[in-house]
Each structure stands twice: as C-alpha cells, then as structure tokens.
Amino acid sequence: MSGQKNSSKPGVVFSAILGGCGNTVSHAYAAFFGKGVSYVVDSAFHANNFVAQNMPSTSVGLPSGALWYDTSNIVHRVP
C-alpha cells in the first residue's frame, strides 16, 4: 500500500492500493489508484479516471475479455 491516508479493512486479502490518497480497500481481488476512490465491484481495477492508449482497432486475434475500439472510437470488449 502506498500513497497517503489509504487503508485496508481487516481480513481483506489479494487487494492493493497502488497510490493516491484517501482510498479504502474493503473487498478481495480489487486494486485502487486515485483520490477517495470507492469500491464498485469485486475483481476490478478502480480509479478516478482511466486512459487507455494504443488500443487495437479490431478484435481479430484478441483473447476473450480484451478491449478494442472501432472506427467511431467506441470501446468494445471481446466476448
């Protein structure tokens, strides 16, 4: 856990706060970064904002769960 004023609830395992301020980990398998980020869902990365660069523009050859964008810059997830 790094950053400032971050905390973890007792008994929470397999989670991390990567930096920031005022974040609290309260569920397993989650990661947090930012300021005052709240828990939304298990097994996810939580942040105030998220920027993805150099994403593929087609789903061809990507594994299930990968993200890609189309010609209208709409992000999709490979089923």
DORO-19128 format. One record per residue (C-alpha): residue number from 1; x, y, z. Coordinates in nm, 3 decimals, m for minus. Layout:
residues N
+-----+---------+---------+---------+
|   i |       X |       Y |       Z |
+-----+---------+---------+---------+
| NUM |       X |       Y |       Z |
...
+-----+---------+---------+---------+
END
This chain:
residues 79
+-----+---------+---------+---------+
|   i |       X |       Y |       Z |
+-----+---------+---------+---------+
|   1 |   0.000 |   0.000 |   0.000 |
|   2 |   0.145 |   0.337 |  m0.097 |
|   3 |   0.026 |   0.696 |  m0.105 |
|   4 |  m0.128 |   0.881 |   0.188 |
|   5 |  m0.422 |   0.814 |   0.421 |
|   6 |  m0.507 |   0.487 |   0.247 |
|   7 |  m0.642 |   0.193 |   0.447 |
|   8 |  m0.748 |  m0.168 |   0.426 |
|   9 |  m1.036 |  m0.330 |   0.612 |
|  10 |  m0.932 |  m0.619 |   0.841 |
|  11 |  m0.923 |  m0.956 |   0.669 |
|  12 |  m0.912 |  m0.823 |   0.312 |
|  13 |  m0.672 |  m1.030 |   0.102 |
|  14 |  m0.546 |  m1.020 |  m0.256 |
|  15 |  m0.609 |  m0.646 |  m0.299 |
|  16 |  m0.384 |  m0.343 |  m0.342 |
|  17 |  m0.378 |   0.035 |  m0.330 |
|  18 |  m0.122 |   0.143 |  m0.587 |
|  19 |  m0.106 |   0.506 |  m0.475 |
|  20 |  m0.319 |   0.812 |  m0.422 |
|  21 |  m0.495 |   0.944 |  m0.115 |
|  22 |  m0.798 |   0.855 |   0.095 |
|  23 |  m0.873 |   0.517 |  m0.063 |
|  24 |  m1.003 |   0.217 |   0.132 |
|  25 |  m0.980 |  m0.143 |   0.019 |
|  26 |  m1.279 |  m0.333 |   0.154 |
|  27 |  m1.307 |  m0.631 |  m0.082 |
|  28 |  m1.076 |  m0.902 |  m0.211 |
|  29 |  m0.928 |  m0.911 |  m0.560 |
|  30 |  m0.953 |  m0.535 |  m0.619 |
|  31 |  m0.696 |  m0.264 |  m0.692 |
|  32 |  m0.728 |   0.109 |  m0.635 |
|  33 |  m0.549 |   0.423 |  m0.753 |
|  34 |  m0.655 |   0.784 |  m0.717 |
|  35 |  m0.817 |   1.003 |  m0.454 |
|  36 |  m1.116 |   0.893 |  m0.248 |
|  37 |  m1.195 |   0.603 |  m0.479 |
|  38 |  m1.494 |   0.396 |  m0.372 |
|  39 |  m1.547 |   0.024 |  m0.414 |
|  40 |  m1.770 |  m0.065 |  m0.709 |
|  41 |  m1.723 |  m0.434 |  m0.787 |
|  42 |  m1.503 |  m0.731 |  m0.687 |
|  43 |  m1.212 |  m0.837 |  m0.908 |
|  44 |  m1.168 |  m0.498 |  m1.074 |
|  45 |  m0.933 |  m0.201 |  m1.101 |
|  46 |  m1.087 |   0.117 |  m0.955 |
|  47 |  m0.966 |   0.468 |  m1.043 |
|  48 |  m1.098 |   0.824 |  m1.069 |
|  49 |  m1.018 |   0.832 |  m1.440 |
|  50 |  m0.879 |   0.577 |  m1.680 |
|  51 |  m0.690 |   0.644 |  m2.001 |
|  52 |  m0.603 |   0.362 |  m2.240 |
|  53 |  m0.365 |   0.435 |  m2.524 |
|  54 |  m0.258 |   0.236 |  m2.830 |
|  55 |  m0.561 |   0.005 |  m2.817 |
|  56 |  m0.619 |  m0.226 |  m3.113 |
|  57 |  m0.871 |  m0.109 |  m3.373 |
|  58 |  m1.004 |  m0.457 |  m3.442 |
|  59 |  m1.090 |  m0.762 |  m3.233 |
|  60 |  m0.916 |  m1.002 |  m3.474 |
|  61 |  m0.674 |  m1.223 |  m3.284 |
|  62 |  m0.757 |  m1.081 |  m2.940 |
|  63 |  m0.838 |  m1.309 |  m2.647 |
|  64 |  m1.172 |  m1.306 |  m2.467 |
|  65 |  m1.203 |  m1.003 |  m2.238 |
|  66 |  m0.961 |  m0.782 |  m2.434 |
|  67 |  m1.062 |  m0.424 |  m2.520 |
|  68 |  m1.056 |  m0.270 |  m2.869 |
|  69 |  m1.211 |   0.035 |  m3.037 |
|  70 |  m1.397 |   0.074 |  m3.366 |
|  71 |  m1.377 |   0.350 |  m3.632 |
|  72 |  m1.618 |   0.565 |  m3.425 |
|  73 |  m1.380 |   0.538 |  m3.125 |
|  74 |  m1.629 |   0.327 |  m2.930 |
|  75 |  m1.460 |   0.079 |  m2.696 |
|  76 |  m1.571 |  m0.284 |  m2.709 |
|  77 |  m1.486 |  m0.594 |  m2.510 |
|  78 |  m1.418 |  m0.923 |  m2.686 |
|  79 |  m1.681 |  m1.173 |  m2.562 |
+-----+---------+---------+---------+
END
